[in-house]
Amino acid sequence: MRARCLHDALERLTAAIRDVESELAAMKAEHDPLASHIFVSRRYYRCANDTKSGKRRETMARLSFNTACELGFRGSLDELERLMGAVARR
């Protein structure tokens, strides 16, 4: 009796694992435009040759922030700069 219950539970678990794996595969196949934008912006931000005043990076961060907001980013400019690897302001 118990062996049958255990076998049924294992079958349900196996089916659930297959469902989760198929959903993960579907999620990996889809590209998130916001995540892609942040990834590319991070690379450009870190490789930018900046001036002493930091205006070039500040301008890049603001332009990136505007694009990120259009793609659904709900954070602030400071949060986006943190994601891009900027040094915290003092």
C-alpha positions in Angstrom: 0.0 0.0 0.0 2.7 2.5 1.0 4.9 1.5 -1.9 2.1 2.4 -4.3 1.6 5.8 -2.7 5.3 6.5 -2.8 5.4 5.4 -6.5 2.5 7.8 -7.3 4.1 10.7 -5.5 7.4 10.1 -7.4 5.5 10.1 -10.7 3.8 13.4 -9.8 7.2 14.8 -8.7 8.8 13.7 -12.0 6.0 15.3 -14.0 6.4 18.6 -12.0 10.1 18.6 -12.6 9.6 18.1 -16.3 7.1 21.1 -16.3 9.6 23.3 -14.5 12.5 22.3 -16.8 10.3 23.1 -19.9 9.3 26.5 -18.5 13.0 27.3 -17.7 14.0 26.3 -21.3 11.2 28.6 -22.6 12.4 31.5 -20.4 16.0 31.0 -21.6 14.9 31.1 -25.2 13.3 34.5 -24.7 15.5 37.6 -24.6 14.8 40.3 -22.1 15.4 43.7 -23.8 16.0 45.5 -20.5 18.6 43.0 -19.3 20.3 43.2 -22.7 20.4 47.0 -22.5 21.8 47.0 -19.0 24.5 44.5 -20.0 25.6 46.5 -23.1 25.4 49.8 -21.2 27.5 48.4 -18.4 30.3 47.4 -20.9 30.2 50.8 -22.6 30.1 52.7 -19.2 33.1 50.9 -17.8 35.2 51.3 -21.0 34.4 55.0 -21.5 37.3 57.4 -21.3 36.0 60.1 -19.0 37.0 63.7 -18.4 38.1 65.0 -15.0 34.6 66.3 -14.2 32.9 63.0 -15.1 30.5 64.6 -17.5 30.9 61.9 -20.2 29.9 59.1 -17.9 27.1 61.2 -16.4 25.7 61.8 -19.9 26.0 58.1 -20.8 24.2 57.2 -17.6 21.3 59.6 -18.3 20.9 58.4 -21.9 21.0 54.8 -20.7 18.5 55.6 -18.0 16.0 57.1 -20.5 16.3 54.0 -22.7 15.9 51.7 -19.7 12.8 53.6 -18.6 11.3 53.1 -22.0 12.0 49.3 -21.7 10.3 49.1 -18.3 13.0 50.0 -15.7 11.3 51.3 -12.6 14.3 52.3 -10.5 16.1 55.6 -10.1 19.1 56.9 -12.0 21.3 56.1 -9.0 20.1 52.5 -9.0 20.9 52.2 -12.7 24.3 53.6 -12.2 24.9 51.0 -9.4 23.8 48.3 -11.8 26.2 49.6 -14.4 29.1 49.5 -11.9 29.4 53.2 -11.1 31.2 54.3 -7.9 28.7 55.5 -5.3 28.5 59.2 -4.9 29.8 60.8 -1.7 
